[in-house]
Amino acid sequence: MLSLFRGKSGTYLVVGLLSLVLVGLLVTGIGTPGGGFNGISSLLSIRGNAVAQVGNIKIERNDVSLVAENILESQRQQQPNLTMQGFIGNGMLDQVINHMVEDRALVVFGMGQGMAISKRSIDAELNDAPVLRGSDGKFDHNLFDRWLADHHMSEQQFRDNRAEAMLAEQIGQPIEGATIMP
């Protein structure tokens, strides 16, 4: 029985189960008055510009739109005829929202445990990114500004997104590493 959890498939199984538990807590709304949500239609009906809210972090419509458009652009490299209607029709928008909710759930959990990502950590990643290096091999802020413009985001949005991703990675790495035991 334990050998099931030791292999690579066990890693995915454990991460999947933890994600399922987190999503289950969100869906059932444990600890919230009135419970959770019943589907995408109730997600979209949250007050204001928010599509969803996980703890005190709101997922804004603009953020969902930005992520969906960036994914659509990357998908168009493989399928040039793909449209936003086809993207939505294939259920990709639901997947984007679900992924964003899962990521925010990990962030809320990490913040609740006292975890944080420093500005220095994000700066270090920026300095190490080969795409953002100039001809001298050092970080080029002009290249970074062009990259931000291409991806339709501000520097603060990038930093917030990267901090959330790094926090989720910090939470996920010990889980994945724990399943690969001798």
N, C-alpha and C positions, 0 to 999 in steps of 0.2 A: 504494500500500500504506500509506504513512504517513497519507494522508488519513482512513483508517479510525480512527486513534487521535486525530484532531484534533477531531472533533465531540463532541456531548453523549453520543452512544451509545458513543463511545470511552472517555469518562470512566467510564461504568458497566462497560465491558468491562475496563478496567485494574483498577478497584476489585474487580470480580468475580474476576479472575484472581489478584490478590493474596490475596483472601480464600480462594480455592480452594487456593492454595499453603499458606497457614497451616493450613487445615483438613486438608489432605493430610499435613502434617508431624505434626499431632496424631494423625490416624488411623493412620498407619504407625508412629508412635512412634519416629521417628528420634532416636537418642541416649538412648533409655530402655531399660532391660533388659526383655526380654519383649515389646517392641513396643507398639502402641497398643491401640485397642479395635475390636471387631467389630460394634458396633451399640449400640442403646439399652439392651439387656439387660445388656451388660457395663459400660456406663456406670453403671448403677444398682447394680452390685455392688462399687463401690469402697468400701474400708474406711470405717467410721464413717457419718456423716450426709452425706457428700459424694456428689453425683451425678456430678461430674466434677472433674478437677484439671488445671489448665493451669499448668505450671511449679510455683511454690509457692503458687498461688492456688487454693483449693478453691471449688467451686460447691456450696453446701449445699442440701439438700432444701427447707429453709424459704425460702431465697431464690428457688428455682424456683417454689415454691408461691405466694409473695407476688407475683411478677411475673405468673404465670399468672392469679391471681385478679384482679389489676388490669387485665390485658388483657381478661379475660372480662367484667368490669364495664363497660369501655368498649365492648366489642362488643355488650353487651346493650342499649345505647342505640340501636343500629341494628337489632338482632334480639332483641326482648324475650323470646322463647321459648328462647333459647340456654341450654343447661345445660353443666355441666362435662363430662358424658359426651359431649355433642356436640362440645364444644371439643376434647377428647382424640381423639374419633373422626375429626375432620377433620384430624388430624395437627398441630394447633396446639401441643401440648405439646412435640412433637419440634422444632418450629420455635423455640419459646422456648428450649429447651436449646441448640440449635445456635447461636442468636443470642448467648446468654450465653457459650458457649465461644469464639465468634469475638471477642466483645468482650474477654474475658479474655486471649485470645491477643495482641490488640493491646496490651493493658496490659502484659503480660509483656514483649513486644518493646520497648515504650517505656521501661519501667523498666530493661531491659537496656542501653538506649542512654543512660541517665542522665536521662531525662525524669521530671518530677514536677509535681504540681499543688499549689499552696500553699493554705493555709486562707484566706488573703486573697482569692484568686481565687474561691473558692466563696462567701465572704461577699459579694463584689462582685456575683455573679450573684443571690444572694438579695435584695440591696438593689435590684437592677434589675427583679425580677420584679413585674409589675403586680398579679398575683393576691395577693401578699403585702403590698401597701401598704394602710395604714390610711386613715382619712378625712383625715389630715394629709399624705398623699402619701409618707410614709416607711415603711420596713420595720416591720411589726407582728409581734412575736414570737408573740402570741396567735393571729393568723391562721395563722402558720407551724405552730404546735402543732396547730391544728385540721386543717390540711392533712395533717400527718404522721399524725394519728389516722385520718383518712379513708382514707389509703393504707396503714394498718397497718405503719408503720415508725418506727424511732427516728431521732433526729437524726443519730446516728453512721452508721446505715445509709444515710440520705439523702446524707450527706457523702461516704461511700465510693463510693456509686453515681454521684454527680455527678462525683467526681474521676476515676473510670474513664471516664465518658462524655466528659469534657473532654479526657482524655489520648487517647482514641480519635479525637476530633475533630481534635486537633492533628496526629495521625499521618495522618489521612485528607485533610485540607485540602491539603497539598502534593502529594499524589498526584492529587487532582482538578484542582488548578490547573495541574499539569504537562501535562495533556492538552489544555488550552485555550491553544494557542500560535498565534501568527499564521502 
